[in-house]
């Protein structure tokens, strides 16, 4: 296969084929498997709902006329309960189901029987390209373009979510604010390209120093970063902060070092939003103390977080 063909090949999907005609199901499943997709089949809408509750699918291809639960009811169920699934509807009864009605109900595309497998492949490939584009745009919206870390916008969403969970399930939540000592001097001496490489190096340190799929790191802006640490004691949160500082210092990027401020989430204001703002303020103040009062290259725990 040529490199151009490999680049344009749609990404594999988990597909659920729904049709009460067994031969149609088997033919579509075989064809889609040959295209490289993972495929399961369902005999009607009710069977499809059961499978949707047990496994993850990205695409559903469904007939419209089926017993027990027809395609229109299945489409409405998916739209209401499974928000990241694209749907291709198939029907041989164009008078019963108008294209506009099916699309309005939530289907992504519509095929009329009889159809060729080439037609199905073309529609599915277009759907996958659009799906991949949506996911890429979503990723770019929450990701810092230089470091690949989450950005400040998504930080606000996730820290509020973690704060709510911390209250609900009664576990500790800590926040680290950090920035780079003498970063401006480093930029002036070595140039902005080297400064960008330093920021990328720090992002790699953060990823390597925290728990994957539990803690989250963000570029807050400029050379300021933040880390959200759920389910940790005060002692362990401080160990994480010290590990970040030590791992960064091992890079040997003089004259730069790290200053870090640590704060615990506390229920003080009566609202999650107010309590999150309070935690951010205390972590930022702890960072300022580490950087300016203690001379930098230090970790400082906010005074209220000692409780």
N, C-alpha and C positions, 0 to 999 in steps of 0.2 A: 504494500500500500504506500502511495506517495505521501510525503510529509504534509502536503496541502490537504489531502483527504483525511489524514489523522486529525489535523487541527479543526476541520469542519464537522467531524463526526459528533453527533449529539451524545450527551452524557447518558449512561445507563440509568433507567428508572425502575422503580418497583410499581408494577402495573397490575390492576385488578380488572379482569374482563368479566362482564356480567351479561348473561344471555340465557334464556330458557331453552334455546336450541343447543343441545350438547355438541353437535357437529360444528356449529359456528364457533362455539367457545373453544373447542379443541383446535380448530384451524387458526383462529386469531392467536391463541396462546403459543402455538408452534411457530407462527410467523414472527411474533414479537420476541420470542426466545431466540430465534435465529438472528434477529437484529441486535441482540445483546442485552435485552431487558430481563429482569426477574419477573415472572408472571404467575399469578394465581387466578383461579376462575370461581365464579359464583353462579348459581342457577336462576336466581331472581334477586329482587331488591332486599328481601328479608335475609337471605343467605349472605348477600354483600355486606349488610350492616353488621352481621356477626363477625365477618372476616375483618371489617374495618376497625372493629373494637379490639381485635386480637393482634393485628399487625399494622405496620406503617406502610402506606402507599403514597406515591406522589401523583399517580395518574389513574383515573377510573375510566374505562371505556364501557358504556352501558347501552343495552337495547332499551327502547322506550316501552314496548308492549310486553309485559310479563305478568304472570299470576302473582297473587298475594301482595306484592308491592311493586308498582310499576316504576319506570325510569324517572318520571317527573317527581314522584315522592322520594326516590333515592337521591336525586339531585338536590332537593330541598333539605334532606337530612344532612348531606355532605356539607352544603353551604352553611348550615346552622351549627354543625358540630365538628367539622374537620376543615380548618381554614386554609390549609396549605396543600390542598389536592385540586388538580386540574381535571376537568371532565370533558370527554368526547361522547356525545349522544349519537346513537344510531337508530334509525327507524325506516320502516318500509311503508309507513302510513303517513304520507305528507299532509293529508287532510286533517288528521287528528292532532298533529303536533306541528305548529308553525315554527320556523327557524327563530323568529324574533321572540316567541314565547319561551322556547327552550333556553336561549341565550339570556333572556331576562331572568329566568329562574336560577341561573348561575352556571350553566355549562359554558365551557371555553370554546367549543366548536361542535359542529353538527354534520353528520354524514347520512345520506339517503341511500337505502338499499335499492337495487344492487350496486355495489361499489367494488373497485379493484383494490387489491392489497397495496398497489403503488400509491393510490389515493390516500389510503389510511396512513401509510408510512410518511407521505409528504405532510399531512396534517399533524401527525404526531411529532415529527421532527421540528416543524414550525413552533408547535406548542412548547417543546423542550427548549428550543433556543430562546423563546420569550421568557420561559421559566428561569433559565440560567441567567438571563439578563436582569430579571427582577431581583434575583438573589444577590447578584453582584452589586447592583445599585443599593440594596439594603446593607450589604457589607460595607460599602464605601461610606454610607451615611453614618455608620457607628465606629469607623476605624480611622485612626490617625494615618495619613498617607505616608509619612516618613518612617515611623517606627513599627507600624502594624498593630500597635496596641489599641485598645478601645479609646475613644475620644471623650472629651468633656461632656458632650451631649448625652451619650448613653450612660456615663457615670451617674448622672442625676437620677436616671430611671432605675439603675441597678442598686444604688445605695439606698434609695427609698424602699425598694422591694426587700432588700436584706434587712433593713431596719424594721419593717413590718413583721418579717419572719422572726427576728430576734425577740420582739415583744410577744408574739403569739406563742412561740415555743420555748421562751425563757432561756435563750443561750446568749453568750457574750458576742459582741461585734466590735471590732477595732478598725480604725482607719489610720493609715500612714500617709503623711504628706512629706515629700522629699524634693529637694532640688540640689543642683550641682554648685558647689563652692568654686568661685573663680572661673566660672564658665565664660564670662566675657573676656577675661585675660587669655584663656585658651583660644577663643575665636580670633582675638586680635593677633596672637602670635602665630597661629597655624592656618588661619583662614576658615571661612564658613563651611567649606566642604569637609574639612577635618572635624568641625563642630557638629555637622550632621552625622558623621560617622560615629562620633562619641555618643550622640543621643541614641543611635541604633544599638551601640554596644551596651548602653545602660538598659535599654528595653530587653535585650537578651539576658542580662543579669537578673532583671525582675522576673522574667519567665522561669529562669532556672532556680530562683530562690523561693518561689511560692508553690502551693499545692495546685496541681493541674485540675481544672474543672471544679475547684472549690473556691480558691481565692481569685481575685481579678485585679489586673493592673491597668492603669490608664495614663495617657499623656494629658495632663490637665491644661498645659499651655506653656510654650517656650521651653525652658529647662526644668519645669515643675511637673512632677508626676505624683500619682496617688495609688494606693493599694487598699482594697477592701478585704478584710480578714474575718469571716464568720467562724463560729464554733471554735474559738481559741481562748485560752486563759490569758491573763495579763502577761505572765512569764513567757508563754510561748509567742505571743505577739511581739514582745520585745526581742526575743531570739530571732524572729523573722527579720525584724528591722536591722538588728546587728549583722545578720547573715548578708542582707542586701548591701550594707555598708562595706563589710569586709570583702565580699565578692567583687564589688566595684573597685575597691582599692587595689585588688590584685591585678587589675588591668594596667596599672602603672601609668595613668594618664595625667601626670603632674602638669600644672599645679592644681588640678581639680581633685576634689573629694566630694563626699556626700554629707548633707545635713538632713536629719529625719525627725519629724515630730509625730507622736503617736497619741491617739485619743480613743477612749471607749464610748460607745453609744450609751447614752443615759436618758431615761424618761424624766424630763424636767419641765417641759413647756405645756404639756397637755395635748400636743399634736405631733404626729410623726414628722411633718414638714419642719416644724419648729425645732424638734429634737435633732433632726439631721443637720439643719443649719447650725445648731449649737455645736454638734460634734465637728463639723467642718471648721468652724471658727476656732475651736480649741486645738484641733490638730494643726491648723495654720499658725496659731500662736505658739504652739510647742516647737514647730519648725523654726520660727523666727528666733525663739530663745536659743535653740541649738546652734543656729547659724551666727547670730550676732552677739548674744550674751556669753555663750560658751566657746566661741571662736571657730565654729565649724568642725566638720568631720566628727560629729557627735549624734547620738540618738537621745532624744528627750521625751519623756512621758508626761503628758498633761497632768497637772496636779489633781484635778477632779477624778482622773482615771485610776487613782491609787486605791479607791474603795473596792 
